[in-house]
Amino acid sequence: MRFCPFCGSVLRIDDIGGILRLHCSSAACPYVFWDNPVPVVAAIVELEGNVILIQNKGWPTHIFGLVSGFLEKGETAEDAMLREIREELNLKGEQTQFIGLYSFFAMNQLIIAYHVEASGHIEMGEELADFRIIPPHLLRPWDFGTGPAIRDWLASRTTNHENNKEKRSNDRT
């Protein structure tokens, strides 16, 4: 970006609040390019006990990830995530569980991650090249983007499983 979107003056870089930022060179214009992170929703989609990983068109053939997408104006994060699941897989989200917020600095995004139990028959949307159905015990998180959400979800499943096992044991005594 070289010019101010408000007045058309040239943008320049200066220290604003201790960070080098682009801002309008016109003293009459207050525009600053804050470059704030973009909110993105992501879903660990579970269908009949398995997790669906997707491959977007244009991705390398060995790369698969979570269903994800940008929020649209007037949408809640949960609504956006359910819309993305419908658009990309033609599935209906039945139950949702918030997993967490994750900074993805490389893409300047804030990922809002959910676990979604879905129903229906998978039909790939126009953005997808392929998909994989993975049993949760074979799912391995990656170190960036949506990978930490998978890590946390898998950890919560283990914790919940252990808690339920302990509760059943206590119920017997």
Backbone as a ProteinNet text record, in pm:
[ID]
protein_1_A
[PRIMARY]
MRFCPFCGSVLRIDDIGGILRLHCSSAACPYVFWDNPVPVVAAIVELEGNVILIQNKGWPTHIFGLVSGFLEKGETAEDAMLREIREELNLKGEQTQFIGLYSFFAMNQLIIAYHVEASGHIEMGEELADFRIIPPHLLRPWDFGTGPAIRDWLASRTTNHENNKEKRSNDRT
[TERTIARY]
86	0	91.2	65.7	150.6	75.8	-57.9	-134.8	-245.4	-279.7	-383.6	-519.5	-593	-724.2	-829.6	-800.2	-896.1	-874.4	-747.9	-724.5	-633.7	-570.6	-486.2	-342.3	-307.1	-168.6	-76.9	50.9	149.9	156.5	169.8	189.5	338.1	368.9	508.7	518.1	638.2	661.1	719.2	656.8	704.4	676.8	742.5	719.6	588	492.2	363.2	338.9	339.6	318.6	429.9	550.7	664.5	680.8	598.7	606.7	611.7	695.3	699	572	497.9	369.7	357.1	282.1	245.5	137.3	150.6	43.5	43.9	-62.7	-78.9	21.1	80.2	177.8	111.4	-19.2	-91	-120.7	-82.1	-106.3	-256.2	-338.6	-482.6	-554.8	-484.7	-548.4	-495.7	-583.4	-539.2	-513.6	-518.3	-511.7	-380.8	-394.6	-281.3	-319.3	-226.4	-247.8	-202.5	-299.2	-268.9	-227	-269	-233.8	-269.6	-391.8	-440	-463.1	-450.8	-476.6	-620.8	-637.1	-768.1	-825.8	-951.9	-1011.9	-1049.2	-1010.6	-1037.8	-1098.4	-1198.7	-1255.7	-1198.5	-1185.7	-1138.6	-1217.8	-1239.6	-1319.8	-1253.5	-1244.7	-1214.6	-1350.3	-1374.9	-1504.5	-1500.6	-1589.4	-1598.6	-1726.6	-1710.4	-1823	-1814.1	-1915.1	-1920.1	-1792.3	-1740.3	-1623.7	-1488.9	-1487.9	-1362.5	-1351	-1228.3	-1202.7	-1181.7	-1239.4	-1226.1	-1117.9	-1015.7	-914.4	-936.5	-916.7	-943.6	-815.8	-818.8	-710.1	-772.3	-731.8	-782.5	-715.5	-785.8	-726.5	-604.2	-498.4	-376.5	-276.8	-320.3	-227	-143.5	-22.3	54.9	-25.2	-4.6	-87.1	-74.4	30	48	0	-53.9	-96.1	-248.1	-289.2	-430.4	-444.9	-560.3	-581.6	-726.4	-756.4	-891.8	-976.6	-1105.8	-1197.8	-1178.5	-1158.2	-1137	-1183.7	-1200.4	-1242.4	-1256.5	-1280.8	-1292.8	-1435.1	-1445.7	-1577.1	-1628.5	-1758.2	-1820.6	-1891.5	-1914.8	-1979.6	-2113.4	-2134.3	-2259.4	-2267.4	-2159.9	-2159.2	-2091.6	-2143.3	-2069.6	-1964.6	-1865.7	-1762.2	-1824.1	-1917.6	-1980.9	-2061.4	-2135.6	-2211.2	-2117.4	-2004.9	-1908.5	-1851.9	-1819.4	-1762.6	-1863.7	-1989	-2091.9	-2115.5	-2109.4	-2123.1	-2008.8	-1886.3	-1771.2	-1783.6	-1833.2	-1851.7	-1955.1	-2064.1	-2166.3	-2106.9	-2033.6	-1979.3	-1873.3	-1786.2	-1673.9	-1704.5	-1794.3	-1820.2	-1967	-2055.9	-2199.7	-2248.7	-2187.3	-2228.7	-2298.9	-2383.5	-2454.3	-2386.8	-2345.4	-2288.6	-2397.9	-2381.9	-2483.7	-2451.4	-2330.6	-2287.7	-2153.3	-2134.6	-2007.5	-1947.7	-1816.3	-1743.2	-1624.9	-1615.9	-1504.1	-1376.4	-1270.2	-1141.8	-1048.4	-1033.7	-943.3	-913	-832.4	-784.8	-636.1	-592.5	-454.1	-401.1	-288.7	-224.2	-147.1	-169.2	-95.1	-22.8	93.7	167.1	209.3	243.3	290.4	185.4	57.1	-51	-123.8	-76	-140.4	-288.8	-312.3	-448.4	-463.8	-585.2	-624.9	-725.4	-687.1	-771.1	-862.5	-991.3	-1093.8	-1136	-1094.7	-1111.2	-1223.4	-1293.8	-1404.5	-1389.6	-1452	-1475.4	-1622.6	-1653.8	-1791.9	-1825.8	-1930.7	-1986.2	-2083.3	-2062.7	-2141	-2217.3	-2316.2	-2392.5	-2412.8	-2444.6	-2469.8	-2373	-2376.2	-2290	-2195.5	-2066.8	-1967.4	-1981.6	-1992.5	-1986.1	-1890.3	-1777.6	-1676.7	-1727	-1700.7	-1731.7	-1629	-1654.4	-1569.5	-1427.5	-1403	-1269.4	-1178.8	-1237	-1160	-1108.8	-988.3	-930.9	-948.6	-950.2	-957.2	-990.5	-1016.3	-1035	-989.1	-964.3	-924.9	-1010.3	-1041.9	-1114.4	-1013.3	-989.1	-883.8	-943.1	-917	-957.4	-878.6	-941.4	-871.3	-739.3	-728.8	-604.2	-487.2	-515.2	-409.8	-379.2	-457.7	-440.6	-316	-229.7	-107.3	-106.4	-100.4	-99.9	30	20.7	137.3	167.8	281.4	329.7	282.4	202.8	165	16.8	-33.8	-172.3	-271.8	-346.7	-451.2	-400.6	-273.9	-217.6	-230	-201	-216.7	-360.1	-460	-599.1	-619.8	-561.8	-570.9	-502.1	-384.1	-310.7	-396.9	-459.5	-541.1	-665.9	-727.2	-846.5	-812.4	-702.6	-661.7	-631	-566.5	-535.4	-663.5	-763.1	-889.4	-963.3	-952	-1014.6	-951.7	-819.3	-748	-787.9	-791.6	-830.2	-973.2	-1064.8	-1205.5	-1219	-1143.6	-1148.2	-1099.9	-989.6	-935.9	-1032.8	-1094.1	-1191	-1313	-1362.2	-1477.7	-1442.5	-1321.1	-1275.4	-1267.7	-1213.3	-1203	-1342.5	-1435	-1570.7	-1639.8	-1625.1	-1685.8	-1627.2	-1497.6	-1433.8	-1485.9	-1502.8	-1554.7	-1701.7	-1776.8	-1918.5	-1936.5	-1837.5	-1845.2	-1813.4	-1743.9	-1703.4	-1802
-115.9	0	122.9	213.6	333	462.5	459.7	583.1	567.4	676.9	678.9	646.9	550.5	517.5	624.8	721.3	827.5	951.9	998.3	1125.1	1112.8	1000.3	979.1	1026.3	1082.6	1126.1	1004.8	1029.4	922.5	876.2	745.4	691.6	692.9	712.1	706.2	621.6	579.4	497.2	584.2	575.4	646	560.4	595	528.1	579.5	489.1	523.3	422.4	469.7	381.2	279.4	315.4	225.9	122.5	131.5	37.6	117.2	74.2	138.8	102.6	207.4	186.3	282.6	237.1	325.9	421.1	547.6	644.1	751.4	826.4	930	1042.9	1090.3	1199.1	1335.2	1342.6	1470.3	1496.9	1613.8	1650.2	1659.7	1680.1	1694.4	1558.3	1450.8	1319.4	1230.6	1168.4	1086	937.9	898.8	757.4	691.6	576.9	489.2	348.4	280.4	140.8	54.8	6.4	-68.7	-210.9	-266.6	-403.6	-504.9	-492.3	-582.2	-722.9	-825.2	-962	-979.1	-1067.4	-1097.7	-1219.4	-1210.9	-1328.3	-1436.2	-1558.9	-1675.4	-1783.2	-1852.6	-1965.5	-2094.6	-2193.1	-2325	-2429.6	-2544	-2648.4	-2785.1	-2852.5	-2994.8	-3059.9	-3103.9	-3160.3	-3310.5	-3354.9	-3496.6	-3551.8	-3656.1	-3721.7	-3870.3	-3920.8	-4063.1	-4108.5	-4024.5	-4059.1	-4034	-3991.9	-3962.3	-3812.9	-3766	-3625	-3608	-3502.7	-3472	-3366.1	-3398	-3299.7	-3268.6	-3142.3	-3100	-3050	-3052.8	-2996.5	-2895	-2770.8	-2667.4	-2677.9	-2635.4	-2629.9	-2538.1	-2579.1	-2499	-2535.6	-2613.8	-2660.2	-2774.3	-2794.2	-2913.1	-3040.2	-3144.7	-3265.1	-3336.6	-3311.6	-3379.1	-3295.1	-3176.6	-3086.7	-3094.1	-3127.3	-3128.4	-3049.1	-2989.8	-2910.7	-2911.8	-2824.7	-2812.8	-2725.6	-2744.4	-2652.5	-2516.8	-2414.4	-2281.5	-2176.3	-2055.1	-1945.5	-1816.4	-1710.2	-1577	-1549.4	-1470.3	-1422.7	-1322.3	-1324	-1224.2	-1122.9	-1007	-899.4	-948.2	-922	-957.5	-1100.9	-1176.6	-1316.6	-1331.9	-1424.3	-1464.8	-1566.2	-1589.5	-1687.6	-1825.8	-1861.7	-1993.7	-2005.6	-1900.6	-1903.3	-1916	-1843.7	-1849.9	-1990.8	-2050.5	-2184.9	-2285.4	-2277.1	-2367.8	-2344.7	-2219	-2187.4	-2250.3	-2237.2	-2293.5	-2445.8	-2512.4	-2658.1	-2694.5	-2615.7	-2639.8	-2616.7	-2503.9	-2469.4	-2568.9	-2611.3	-2693.6	-2843.2	-2889.4	-3033.5	-3072.3	-2975.1	-2998.5	-3078.9	-3053.6	-3119.8	-3021	-3074.3	-2991.4	-3007.7	-2895.8	-2898.2	-2921.7	-3023.3	-3059.5	-3001.9	-3026	-2977	-2909.2	-2798.9	-2728.2	-2711	-2710.8	-2687.2	-2596.2	-2483.9	-2392.5	-2458.9	-2453.2	-2509.7	-2401	-2291.6	-2186.2	-2085	-1985.7	-1881	-1903.3	-1888.8	-1917.1	-1809.3	-1749.3	-1651	-1724.1	-1683.3	-1737	-1619	-1588.2	-1467.6	-1465.3	-1580.7	-1586	-1534.2	-1551.8	-1505	-1383.6	-1333.4	-1221.7	-1252	-1370.1	-1415.1	-1452.5	-1439.5	-1491.3	-1602.2	-1725.5	-1840.8	-1870.7	-1879	-1912.2	-2054.7	-2147.8	-2290.1	-2355.8	-2445.2	-2520.7	-2668.4	-2751.6	-2891.6	-2899.1	-2962.5	-2971.1	-3115.4	-3165.3	-3293.8	-3264.8	-3332.3	-3304.1	-3428.3	-3402.9	-3512.2	-3482.8	-3588.6	-3573.7	-3656	-3631.2	-3700.3	-3596.3	-3625.1	-3529	-3509.1	-3382.5	-3340.1	-3222.4	-3235.9	-3130.6	-3005	-2890.3	-2761.3	-2723	-2612.9	-2570.5	-2532.3	-2501.4	-2463.4	-2584.4	-2704.2	-2821.4	-2904.2	-2961.7	-3055.8	-3198.6	-3217.9	-3351.9	-3342.8	-3458	-3465.1	-3601	-3608.6	-3733.7	-3754.9	-3880.8	-3918	-3988.6	-3929.9	-3978.3	-4016.2	-4136.6	-4168.4	-4077.8	-4026.8	-3933.9	-3987.2	-4117.7	-4170.5	-4165.8	-4145.6	-4131.9	-3986.6	-3894.8	-3752.8	-3699.9	-3630.1	-3572.8	-3422.6	-3342.3	-3197.2	-3148.8	-3038.3	-2973.2	-2851.1	-2787	-2682	-2540.5	-2521	-2385.2	-2379.9	-2260	-2241.8	-2311.5	-2405.8	-2475.4	-2597.4	-2632.7	-2747.8	-2743	-2627.5	-2620.9	-2648.3	-2615.6	-2646.2	-2797.4	-2867.9	-3013.8	-3070.6	-3018	-3063.1	-3048.6	-2930	-2904.5	-2991.6	-3011.8	-3096.2	-3240	-3291.2	-3427.5	-3440.8	-3340.9	-3343.8	-3342.8	-3264.7	-3259.5	-3392.6	-3461.4	-3593.3	-3693.2	-3687.3	-3777.3	-3747.7	-3618.7	-3578.5	-3621	-3596.6	-3635.4	-3786.1	-3859.6	-4005.9	-4054.2	-3996.7	-4035.4	-3999	-3880.9	-3838.7	-3930.8	-3968.2	-4058.5	-4196.4	-4243.1	-4372.6	-4370.8	-4260.8	-4247.6	-4240.4	-4166.9	-4153.1	-4291	-4368.3	-4502.1	-4589.9	-4579.2	-4657.7	-4617.8	-4486.5	-4437.4	-4476.5	-4481.5	-4518.3	-4663.4	-4748.3	-4889.4	-4912.9	-4818.3	-4838.9	-4782.4
0	0	0	-92.7	-104.4	-75.4	-91.3	-76.3	27.3	91.3	193.3	130.1	187	130.8	158.3	246.7	277.4	193	184.7	114.7	-6.5	-26.2	-143.2	-128.1	-13.5	8.4	20.8	2.5	15.2	160.9	178.8	314	346.2	473	515.5	642.3	673.2	791.6	901.5	1018.6	1137.3	1258.9	1367.8	1495.4	1553.3	1566.8	1626.8	1737.5	1859.9	1974.3	1992.4	1951.4	1968.6	1858.3	1753.6	1640.9	1511.2	1417.4	1286.7	1210.9	1171.6	1103.2	985.9	885.9	775.5	823.4	784.4	814.5	707.2	703.7	602.5	626	516.7	525.8	540.5	518.6	532.4	679.5	727.2	867.6	897.6	795.6	815	821.6	789	782.8	895.3	973.4	1086.2	1052.8	924.9	889.5	932.8	997	1031.1	985.2	918.8	879.4	996	1074.7	1196.2	1168.4	1056.3	1017	1126.1	1177.4	1282.3	1227.3	1311.9	1266.5	1218.8	1122.7	1065.6	1139.1	1183.9	1249.6	1148.2	1180.7	1096.6	1185.9	1135.7	1210.1	1153.9	1241	1198.9	1275.3	1211.7	1274.6	1261.2	1374.8	1374.3	1353.6	1231.1	1194.6	1220.8	1309.6	1342.3	1281.2	1201.1	1134.8	1165.9	1234.2	1270.9	1341.2	1430.2	1511.1	1446.7	1320.9	1250.5	1223.2	1200.9	1172.7	1023.1	968.2	826.4	809.5	732.3	693.1	545.8	509.7	372.1	305.4	172.7	92.8	-2.9	12	-78	-214.1	-317.7	-450.9	-444.8	-511.6	-513.5	-404.9	-305.3	-201.9	-258.5	-205.9	-244.3	-213.3	-291.3	-279.7	-145.9	-70.7	58.6	177.4	152.1	260.3	278.3	401.2	438.9	567.5	589.7	710.4	753.5	847.6	899.9	808.3	815.2	749.3	816.2	736.3	792.9	694.2	745.1	659	736.4	662.7	719.6	764.9	868.7	911.9	809.7	788.4	702.2	789.4	734.3	808.3	866.2	995.7	1061.2	1109.6	1095.6	1138.3	1273.7	1354	1473.1	1428.5	1513.1	1479.6	1459.9	1548.2	1536.9	1406.7	1370.5	1244.3	1124	1127.3	1016.8	1002.1	1115.2	1112.8	1057.2	1099.1	1047.5	897.8	854.4	711.4	632.3	682.3	612.2	597.6	701	695.1	588.5	581	477.7	338.6	321.6	190.2	143	233	191.7	188.8	277.3	287.1	272	265.9	259.9	380.4	496.8	619.7	710.3	797.2	894.8	1030.4	1088.9	1223.5	1325.3	1408.9	1507.8	1645.5	1692.7	1823.5	1806.1	1875.8	1867.1	2005.5	2008.1	2131.6	2098.6	2167.6	2149.4	2200.2	2120.4	2160.7	2211.3	2134.2	2178	2069.1	2108	2017.5	1995	1868.6	1833.4	1739.8	1777.5	1691.1	1582.7	1459.3	1344.9	1282.7	1338.2	1302	1155.6	1099.1	960.6	862.6	896.3	809.1	866.9	981.1	1049.9	1076.8	1135.8	1163.4	1310.5	1358.5	1488.6	1458.9	1491.3	1459.8	1577.7	1549.7	1648.2	1617.1	1702.2	1669.3	1748.5	1679.2	1736.2	1702.4	1782.8	1749.3	1712.3	1600.8	1554.2	1521	1583.8	1543.2	1430.2	1317.6	1197.9	1152.5	1067	1007.8	859.8	786.4	643.5	561.5	431.6	335.6	276.7	276.6	227.2	77.6	39.7	-99.8	-102	-172.9	-173.3	-241.8	-175.2	-233.3	-338.7	-406.2	-518.5	-478.5	-349.4	-303.9	-278.4	-270.7	-228.6	-345	-324.2	-418.9	-369.2	-235.1	-179.4	-30.2	30.1	175	223.3	352.4	416.4	540	568.3	689.8	780	897.8	986.9	1122.5	1172.2	1309.9	1406.1	1510.2	1600.6	1655.1	1681.3	1737.5	1638.2	1509.6	1409.7	1374.7	1427.3	1398.8	1469.1	1395.1	1450.6	1425.2	1532.2	1513.2	1449.5	1380.8	1323.5	1409.3	1386.9	1477.8	1445.8	1344.7	1304.7	1269.2	1250.5	1207.2	1297.5	1241.6	1316.7	1393.2	1375.8	1444.6	1596.4	1660.1	1805.9	1853.6	1772.7	1809.9	1812.7	1717.3	1716.8	1840.3	1870.3	1989.5	2114.4	2131.4	2250.7	2252.9	2137.2	2130.7	2166	2110	2142.8	2291.6	2350.3	2493.9	2576.3	2534.8	2609.8	2599.4	2487	2472.1	2567.7	2579.3	2670.7	2814.3	2850.3	2985.8	3015.8	2923.1	2942.7	2954.5	2873.2	2878.8	3015.6	3064.4	3195.6	3308.1	3298.2	3400.8	3402.8	3284.6	3277	3331	3302.4	3351.1	3504.1	3559.6	3705.4	3768.2	3704.3	3757.2	3760.2	3652.5	3649.7	3758.5	3782.1	3887.1	4024.5	4047.4	4175.7	4196.2	4084.6	4093.4	4138.5	4108.1	4143.3	4291.9	4355.5	4496.2	4593
[MASK]
+++++++++++++++++++++++++++++++++++++++++++++++++++++++++++++++++++++++++++++++++++++++++++++++++++++++++++++++++++++++++++++++++++++++++++++++++++++++++++++++++++++++++++++

